[in-house]
Amino acid sequence: MGADAEIFVFDYERYRGEVVPVLTALLRTGLPASWLADLFTRAEHGYDQAWPRLADRYRAEPVDLARHCTWLGSDLRYAGPTRVDRSVGKRVRCDAPSCPERTRCPFHRDSDPAGAESLNVLHEALVASRCLGPSVFLGRTITPDYYVPLLERLEVPAADPVRGLLDALATRGAALGHQYGVTEGIHGWLTVAETAELAATLNRLPLPRYPPTFAAMTAAAAAAGESRPATSLSFIRTVATIAAAGGRSVLWANDVGPESWREEFGLPTD
């Protein structure tokens, strides 16, 4: 059936303030924060074994991203030079030849890929269980590149900000976020300011109009018919509008399942 693509309301400030520091500290020290250690004990399906082993690994071989990494941004976004095509299942690995931590860093091509996979799943679990709000379905097994033909038909200029913002939703998770399938995992996210810009930019395009609510998007989806790409893009506009109004941002993910992760950790699923 393929992976469900969704646009989520995303608590970017909580992500920056809680998830990013905890993950970078885990890599640097191998010591999980107290609340993270608690989640390790709550996890099932083998994660209660895999994640402590991951911590043990970095306790023995620490990786200081803040000191050495130029390949990731400060919010752990992919900042490398290679454009990633998710439609063929590609992911990226750093190939910096002189980084002093290249044999230990989970993102370098010379390190064990199993470390990157475990860390990516942990990143997804923390983002999904702590930072994601309501979402809307966008399409089956699609990426933000799905809208490029529509933008061409609407004659959106190559330099229009909407193209760069959609590209960010497609690529910022290329190192930490993408899972090991074709399109599964976290594709990318925006800051709060970028989310407001995306909402304003998309609002200028001739996309379907309806009240900016999740209920209205449900009704629009039922009536979409052949206008599905335009309706789907209007959902991104609407969720960005809702998110920006509440001081939040947006995140694109395929088959992430916040409810499943919250259930995994014994957290409320409301």
N, C-alpha and C positions, 0 to 999 in steps of 0.2 A: 504493500500500500504506500510505502514511502514515508518520509519523515515530515511531521507537521511543522511548518514554519510559523512562528508567532512573533509579534512585536509586544514587548512587555513595558509597563511602567517600571522604572528602575530607580532605586534609591542610590544614586551615584555617590552622594556624600557618605552614606553608611559604608558603601563599598570601599571608598578611599580611606575612611577612618577606622574600619574594623578588619575587612578581609585582606586588603593589600598589606598592611603592617604585619598581620599574623602570618601570612604566607611568606613574606620576605624574611621575617624573623625565624620561621621554621627552617628555611634554607640556610640561614646564616648560623644558627645555633643548634638545630635539631631538637629544640625544646618547644613543644606546643604550648600556647597560652592556656590558662586554666579552663576557659570555656571550650577551647578546641579539644583539649584532652578529654573533657567530658563528652563531647560529641563522638570522639573515637570509641569510647566505651559503649555508647548508645547504638553505634552503627552495626548493621548486620550484613549478610551476603558477602562475607569475607573482608569487608573494609575495616572491621575491628582488628584484623591482622595486618592488612596491607599498609594502612596509614601509620601505625606505630613502627613498622619496618622502615617506612619512608623516613620517619623522624630519626630512627637509629642511623640510617645511612648518612644523613646530613649532620648528625652529631659527630660522626667519624670523619666526614669529608664536607665541611661547610662550604657554602657558596654565597658570596657577598655580591648581590646584584647591584646594590647602590654604589659600590666602589668600582666595579669593573664593567658592568653591562651597558653598552650603548645600543643594543639591539632591541631592548624593551623600553617603553616609556615609563614614567613614574607611576602610572596607574596599571602597569603590566600590559599595556597595549603593545601589539606588534608594531615595531618601528623600523623594520628591515627594508631592504631595497627591492625584494622580490614580490611581485604581485601574485596572489594566491588564487587559483581557480578551484573553487570548491566543487564544481560540477564533475570533476574527475577524481575527487577524493584525495587531492594533494594536501600536504601540510608542510610546514617549513622547519628547517633546522639551521641554527647559526653555523657559519663556517669561518668565523674569525680565526686567523691562523696564529695570532699572538696573544690571545686572551689567556691570562695565567690560570684560569679556572676551567679551561675548555674540556678537560677530561672529567671534571666533576659536575659541571653545570648541566642540568637536565635538558636544556634547550640546544646544546651544542651537538653537532653531528658525531663527535667522537665519544659521546657519553652513551650510557645504556638507555635505549629508548623506553624501557619499562619504567624508569624513574619519571620520565616526562608523562607517560600515560597515567600513572598513579596520581601525579600532581595535578594533571588536567582534570581528572575526575573529582579530586578534592576541591579544586577551584570551582567547578560547576556546582558541587554540592553546597558549598558555602554561599555562592551567589544565589542559587535557586532557593535555598532555605531561609536566607536572611535579607535579601535585597530586592526580590521581585514582587511586584504587585499584580494587578489585573492585566490580562492580555487579550489579544484577538487573533484569530486564525487568519493567516495571509495566503496560504496555498500549500500544496503538497510537494515536498522535495524541491523547493525553490530557494534561491539566494537573492540578495538585492539586485543582482544583474538582471533579474527577471523584468525589471522596469526599464531597462535601457531602450528596447524598441519603442516603448510608449513615449519616453522622453524624446526620442528622435521624431516620432510622428507629431508630437506637440511642438517641435522645433525649439526645444530648450537648449540654449547655447552651451558649448563645451565648458565654458568658464563659469556657468551658473553654480552657485553654492550648493544647490540640491544634489548635484552629481558627486561632489566631494563628501557630503554628509552621508549619502547612501553608500558610497565606497567605504567610509569609516564603519558603517554598520556591517559591511561585508568582510572587513579585513582585520579589525583591531583584535579579534580573538584568534588570529591565525597561529600564534605561538602558544598562548595559554587560553584555552577555550574550545578550540576545535577538537572534536573527538576523532576516533580512528576509523569512522565510517566514511561515507561520501559527503553528506551534508549535516550530519548530526553535531550537536554541541552549540556553544555560544559563538556566534559569528562576529559580533561587534557591539559597541555601545557608544553613546554620546554623552557629553557633559550636559549640565543643566542649560547653560547658555547656548550650546549647539542645538539642543532640543528645541528651544524657543525659536532659533533661527530656522530649523527645519520646518516647524509648524508654519511660520510666516511665509517661507519660500513656497511650500506646497500649497498654501492657501491662495497663491496667485495663479495657480494652474487651473484649467477647466476640468476639475474632477467632480464626481458626484457630491451633492450638497445635502446635508441633513444635520440635525442638532448634534453637538459634540458630546455624545453619550455612548456607552457600550450597548445600551438597548437599541439605539438608532443604528449602530453598526450591524447588529444582528439582523434587523429588518432589511438593511441595505444588502447584506450578503444573500438573503433569500431572493432578492429581486435582481441580482447582478446580471445573470445571463451572459451574453457575449461581451459585456463591458467589464469582465472580471479583472483584468490588469488595472484599469482605472479605478475600480472600486477598491481593490486591494491597496493601491497606493493611497487612496483617500483614507483608508484605515490607519496608515502610518501617520498621515496628517492629523487625524483625529486623536489618536493616542498621544502623539507629541503635544498637541494642544492641551489635552487633559493633564499630561505629566507636567508640562511647563507651568500651568496654572497652580499646581501644587508644589512647586519647587523640586520637581523630580526630573528624571531624564528617561531615555528609552534604550532598550536592548533588544537585539534580534537574536533569536535562538531557534533551533530545530530539535524537537523531542527532548527538551530539558526536563520538564515535569516537576515544577515546584512542589506540588502536593505529594508526589512520591518521595521526594527527599525529606520533606517535613515529617512524613509518616516514618521514614527510615530512622529519623532522629527522635521520634516520639514527641514532635512539636505540634502545636495546634495547626490544623489545615484550613481554617476559615479564611 
